[in-house]
């Protein structure tokens, strides 16, 4: 006889109905709700809670409920009170690693966009990568392969692996032309990352550009505005913001904010499907059952190859390919259309765009062909993760 299992899932977990409604050996009652509907009263008879980042999972939400497993279909988990969950015997999981490829594709496209705007010259640029886990580590490999000088700051890894290959944050601030952040957001401890780039560290930064596709609170956004004000050559490219979905208006409107996107770096359809797969696998592990749901059975077929017109300059060809694969300019232009909105309207637009994000395939599922291929262009394209045929 099947066991009864009550599950509440956020409505914006990709493929939630398909993944969680039929678990072998269980009679599943799956309720799919908007995050604003998820409260303690709703959870009074719930065994499993599946969320995204909009739901804070803590004592206020779960006290005196039967929830014994909670998972977030997101890489970040700072919206989970993990210490309280552990203390109360509630198992939890995140989808760390699921959107790695999507975020790396965002970063590569951003670098090509900055190169095209003459803000950097990729082969002559020193990039300082703060946080070299799955995303930062993959990005470091690509940046090495396309000729950039790479400095890596990752104290937890450095303690485990030794000093070779790592630099201090002070060294990045002194030597890097651009900084990019890929750390979790932690509020205390030896590796506290909240406001890791604060007014003092920003004033010490000798480079020109800052990219954040990690966690918004790792940069003091007010101090970032002040840093941009210091020099007209300074620029920022932001996908993550403090106090999302209410970005600081002064920063949002800043003329030197070169790229602005509403936290969608990981939002390729493949990345969102992987969020669900990781969450599903974690639930199966908790229930001690073999996974049977496969995201690839629910995703579209690979795209047909698209021809990209080759240019004399390989970087122009690469930019054309990346622009087709991920129209970053579209996301930037859409967000900047919100300049005239009130703070509340901006918050609503930010949230709505993320929830109804246009379909974007992972690069491995969208092959391209250069019209006049040359070895340099194809070598660089493959190093960037572009599938060239």
C-alpha positions in Angstrom: 0.0 0.0 0.0 1.4 3.4 -1.0 2.3 5.9 1.7 0.6 9.3 1.8 3.0 12.2 1.0 1.9 15.8 1.0 4.1 18.2 -1.0 3.9 21.9 -1.4 6.0 23.3 -4.3 6.6 26.8 -5.6 4.7 27.5 -8.8 7.9 28.7 -10.5 9.9 25.5 -10.1 10.3 24.4 -13.7 8.4 21.2 -14.4 7.2 20.7 -10.9 4.0 18.9 -11.8 5.9 16.5 -14.0 8.7 15.9 -11.5 6.9 15.6 -8.2 3.4 14.4 -8.8 4.2 10.8 -9.3 6.8 9.3 -6.9 6.9 5.5 -6.9 5.6 4.0 -3.7 3.8 7.1 -2.6 0.3 8.5 -2.9 1.4 12.1 -3.6 -0.8 15.1 -2.9 1.1 17.9 -4.7 0.0 21.5 -4.2 1.7 24.0 -6.5 1.4 27.5 -5.0 2.7 31.1 -5.6 5.4 31.9 -3.0 3.1 34.5 -1.3 0.6 31.7 -0.6 3.2 29.5 1.2 2.7 30.2 4.9 2.6 28.2 8.1 -1.2 27.6 7.9 -0.8 26.1 4.4 2.0 23.8 5.7 0.0 22.4 8.7 -0.3 19.1 7.0 2.7 19.2 4.6 5.6 16.7 4.7 7.8 18.2 1.9 8.4 21.8 1.0 10.0 22.8 -2.3 10.8 26.5 -2.8 12.7 29.0 -4.8 14.6 32.0 -3.4 11.5 34.1 -2.6 10.5 32.0 0.4 12.3 32.4 3.6 12.5 29.0 5.3 12.9 29.4 9.0 11.2 29.1 12.4 8.5 31.6 11.4 7.4 29.5 8.5 8.0 25.9 9.8 7.5 26.0 13.6 4.8 23.5 14.6 4.4 22.1 11.1 5.1 18.4 10.1 7.5 19.5 7.3 10.6 17.2 7.6 12.3 18.0 4.3 12.8 21.3 2.5 14.7 22.0 -0.7 15.3 25.1 -2.7 15.5 24.8 -6.5 18.2 27.4 -6.6 22.0 27.5 -6.2 21.9 30.0 -3.3 20.5 29.0 0.0 20.9 32.1 2.2 17.1 32.3 2.4 17.2 29.0 4.5 18.0 29.2 8.2 20.2 26.1 8.0 21.2 26.2 11.7 17.6 26.2 12.8 16.7 23.4 10.3 19.5 21.3 11.5 18.7 21.9 15.2 15.1 20.8 14.6 15.9 17.7 12.6 14.5 19.0 9.3 16.5 17.8 6.3 17.3 20.4 3.6 18.9 20.6 0.3 19.8 23.1 -2.4 20.5 22.8 -6.1 24.1 23.9 -6.0 25.8 23.4 -9.3 22.7 23.0 -11.3 22.9 26.3 -13.2 26.7 26.4 -13.5 26.7 26.3 -17.3 24.1 28.9 -17.7 25.9 31.4 -15.5 29.2 30.8 -17.2 27.5 31.4 -20.5 26.2 34.7 -19.1 29.7 35.6 -18.0 31.3 34.8 -21.4 28.7 36.9 -23.2 29.3 39.7 -20.8 33.0 39.7 -21.4 32.4 39.7 -25.2 29.9 42.6 -24.7 32.4 44.6 -22.7 35.1 43.8 -25.4 32.8 45.0 -28.2 32.1 48.2 -26.3 35.8 48.8 -26.0 35.7 48.7 -22.2 38.1 45.8 -22.1 40.4 44.0 -24.6 40.0 40.4 -23.7 43.5 39.1 -24.4 45.0 42.1 -22.6 42.8 42.0 -19.5 43.6 40.6 -16.1 40.4 39.3 -14.5 40.2 38.8 -10.7 37.8 36.0 -9.9 36.5 36.1 -6.3 35.2 32.6 -5.5 36.4 29.7 -7.6 33.8 27.0 -6.9 31.8 25.4 -9.7 31.1 28.6 -11.5 34.2 30.6 -10.7 36.4 27.6 -11.4 34.8 26.9 -14.8 35.1 30.6 -15.7 38.7 30.7 -14.7 39.5 27.8 -17.1 37.7 29.6 -20.0 39.5 32.9 -19.3 42.9 31.1 -19.3 42.0 29.4 -22.6 41.0 32.7 -24.3 44.2 34.4 -23.3 43.3 36.4 -20.2 45.5 36.6 -17.1 43.5 35.1 -14.3 43.9 35.8 -10.6 41.8 33.6 -8.2 40.8 34.5 -4.7 39.2 31.6 -2.8 40.3 31.4 0.9 38.4 28.1 1.7 40.0 26.4 -1.3 43.4 27.9 -0.5 43.3 26.5 3.0 42.5 23.0 1.6 44.8 23.0 -1.5 47.7 25.3 -0.5 48.8 28.7 -1.7 49.8 27.8 -5.3 47.4 29.3 -7.8 45.6 31.6 -5.4 46.0 35.3 -4.6 44.9 37.4 -1.7 42.0 39.8 -2.2 44.4 42.7 -1.7 46.4 41.3 -4.7 43.2 41.2 -6.8 42.3 44.8 -5.8 45.8 46.0 -6.8 46.4 43.9 -10.0 43.1 43.1 -11.7 41.5 45.2 -14.4 38.1 43.7 -13.7 36.6 41.8 -10.7 33.9 39.2 -10.8 32.2 37.6 -7.8 31.0 34.0 -7.5 30.8 33.4 -3.8 27.9 32.3 -1.6 26.4 35.0 0.6 27.4 34.4 4.3 26.9 36.9 7.1 29.5 35.8 9.6 32.5 33.6 10.2 36.0 33.7 8.8 34.8 33.6 5.2 32.0 36.2 5.6 31.1 37.6 2.2 28.4 40.1 3.0 29.7 43.4 1.7 33.0 41.7 0.8 33.4 44.7 -1.5 32.7 47.6 0.8 33.7 51.2 0.6 37.2 50.5 1.9 38.0 47.7 -0.5 36.4 49.5 -3.5 38.6 52.5 -2.8 41.6 50.2 -2.9 40.6 48.7 -6.2 42.9 49.9 -9.0 41.0 48.4 -11.9 38.0 49.7 -13.9 35.2 47.2 -13.9 33.1 45.1 -11.6 30.8 42.2 -12.6 28.4 40.5 -10.2 26.5 37.4 -11.2 26.8 35.9 -7.8 25.0 37.2 -4.8 23.8 40.9 -4.6 24.8 41.4 -1.0 28.4 40.6 -1.6 28.8 44.2 -2.8 27.7 47.2 -0.8 25.6 48.7 -3.5 25.7 52.2 -2.1 29.5 52.1 -1.9 29.5 50.8 -5.5 27.7 53.9 -6.6 30.3 56.0 -4.9 33.1 54.1 -6.6 31.4 54.6 -10.0 31.2 58.3 -9.2 35.0 58.5 -8.6 36.0 58.1 -12.2 34.1 58.1 -15.5 36.2 55.2 -16.7 34.7 52.9 -14.0 31.9 50.6 -15.0 29.7 47.8 -13.6 27.8 44.9 -15.0 25.2 43.5 -12.6 22.9 40.6 -12.7 22.6 40.4 -8.9 21.6 43.3 -6.6 21.2 44.0 -2.9 17.6 43.8 -1.6 16.2 42.1 -4.7 13.7 42.6 -6.3 14.2 46.3 -5.2 17.5 47.4 -6.5 19.0 50.6 -5.2 17.5 53.2 -7.6 20.7 55.4 -7.5 22.7 52.4 -8.7 20.0 51.2 -11.2 20.0 54.7 -12.8 23.8 55.2 -12.9 25.1 56.1 -16.3 28.2 53.8 -15.8 26.0 50.8 -15.2 27.0 49.2 -18.5 24.9 46.0 -18.2 21.9 45.6 -16.0 19.9 42.3 -15.9 17.3 41.1 -13.3 19.1 38.1 -11.8 18.6 35.8 -14.9 22.1 34.6 -15.5 21.1 31.0 -14.5 17.7 31.2 -16.3 18.4 29.2 -19.4 15.7 26.6 -19.7 18.3 23.9 -19.3 19.5 25.6 -16.1 16.0 25.8 -14.7 15.4 22.2 -15.6 18.7 21.2 -13.8 17.4 23.1 -10.7 14.5 20.8 -10.7 16.5 17.7 -11.4 18.9 18.4 -8.5 15.9 19.1 -6.2 14.1 15.9 -7.3 17.3 13.9 -6.8 17.7 15.3 -3.3 14.1 14.4 -2.5 14.6 10.9 -3.8 17.8 10.5 -1.7 15.8 11.7 1.4 13.0 9.2 0.6 15.6 6.5 -0.1 14.1 5.8 -3.6 15.7 5.5 -7.0 15.1 8.6 -9.2 13.0 7.9 -12.3 12.3 11.4 -13.6 14.7 12.7 -16.2 14.7 16.4 -17.2 15.9 15.6 -20.7 12.7 13.7 -21.4 10.9 17.0 -20.8 13.1 19.4 -22.6 12.9 20.4 -26.3 15.0 18.7 -28.9 18.4 20.3 -29.7 18.2 23.3 -32.1 19.1 22.9 -35.7 22.6 24.4 -36.5 22.6 28.1 -37.2 25.1 29.8 -39.5 27.0 32.8 -38.1 28.6 35.1 -40.6 32.3 35.2 -40.1 34.2 38.5 -39.6 37.8 39.3 -40.3 38.3 39.9 -36.6 37.7 36.6 -34.7 36.3 38.5 -31.7 33.6 40.0 -33.9 32.6 36.5 -35.0 32.6 35.2 -31.5 30.4 38.1 -30.3 28.0 37.5 -33.2 27.8 33.8 -32.1 27.3 34.6 -28.4 24.7 37.3 -29.2 22.7 34.7 -31.1 23.1 32.1 -28.4 22.3 34.4 -25.6 20.8 37.8 -26.5 22.1 39.6 -23.4 21.4 43.0 -25.0 17.7 42.1 -24.9 17.7 41.5 -21.1 19.7 44.7 -20.6 17.4 46.8 -22.8 14.3 45.4 -21.1 15.6 46.2 -17.7 16.6 49.7 -18.6 13.1 50.3 -19.9 12.1 50.3 -16.3 14.0 53.4 -15.4 10.8 55.5 -15.2 9.1 53.0 -12.9 8.4 53.7 -9.2 10.2 51.5 -6.7 7.1 49.2 -6.3 6.6 49.0 -10.1 10.3 48.2 -10.6 10.1 45.4 -8.0 7.0 43.9 -9.8 8.7 44.1 -13.2 11.9 42.5 -11.8 10.0 39.6 -10.4 7.7 39.2 -13.4 10.5 39.1 -15.9 12.3 36.4 -13.9 9.1 34.3 -13.7 8.3 34.6 -17.4 11.7 34.6 -18.8 12.0 33.9 -22.6 13.3 30.4 -23.5 17.1 30.3 -23.8 18.9 27.1 -24.6 22.2 26.0 -23.1 24.9 26.4 -25.7 25.6 22.7 -26.0 22.0 22.3 -27.3 22.2 25.1 -29.9 25.0 24.3 -32.4 26.4 27.0 -34.7 28.4 27.0 -37.9 30.7 29.9 -39.0 30.2 30.8 -42.6 34.0 31.0 -43.2 35.5 29.1 -40.4 39.1 29.6 -39.4 41.1 27.8 -36.8 41.5 30.7 -34.4 37.8 31.5 -34.2 36.7 27.9 -33.8 39.4 27.2 -31.2 38.3 30.2 -29.1 34.6 29.4 -29.6 35.1 25.8 -28.4 37.1 27.1 -25.4 34.1 29.3 -24.6 31.8 26.4 -24.6 30.2 27.1 -28.0 29.2 24.0 -29.9 30.8 24.4 -33.3 30.0 22.1 -36.2 
